[in-house]
Amino acid sequence: MVRKTGATDVSQVGIVTSRRRLGSAVHRNRARRRIRAALDRMDLPPGLEAIVIADRRVLDVPFATLVEWLKTALTEDRHE
């Protein structure tokens, strides 16, 4: 996870799903869909710019847990 505060009021999140970490295209697409759905349920802070790097756990973890992981990662106060 890479995070920073941007200059705009629009939140932007990029999702990386590599073949090395996830395997087949079916798994990569499923991971992207699950992460996007989880992000849709969140109220992201304005100006957030983040990159989410998915791994195999995203495919099997319960959806509520995935949402909590992302909330924690995206809303933690980190010093850069």
Secondary structure as the mmCIF struct_conf table of DSSP 4:
data_model
#
loop_
_struct_conf.conf_type_id
_struct_conf.id
_struct_conf.beg_label_comp_id
_struct_conf.beg_label_asym_id
_struct_conf.beg_label_seq_id
_struct_conf.end_label_comp_id
_struct_conf.end_label_asym_id
_struct_conf.end_label_seq_id
STRN STRN1 VAL A 2 THR A 5
BEND BEND1 ALA A 7 VAL A 10
STRN STRN2 GLN A 12 VAL A 16
HELX_RH_AL_P HELX_RH_AL_P1 ARG A 19 LEU A 22
BEND BEND2 SER A 24 SER A 24
HELX_RH_AL_P HELX_RH_AL_P2 ALA A 25 ASP A 40
TURN_TY1_P TURN_TY1_P1 ARG A 41 ARG A 41
BEND BEND3 MET A 42 MET A 42
HELX_LH_PP_P HELX_LH_PP_P1 LEU A 44 PRO A 45
TURN_TY1_P TURN_TY1_P2 PRO A 46 GLY A 47
STRN STRN3 LEU A 48 ILE A 53
TURN_TY1_P TURN_TY1_P3 ARG A 56 ARG A 56
HELX_RH_AL_P HELX_RH_AL_P3 ARG A 57 ASP A 60
BEND BEND4 VAL A 61 VAL A 61
HELX_RH_AL_P HELX_RH_AL_P4 PHE A 63 THR A 75
BEND BEND5 GLU A 76 GLU A 76
#
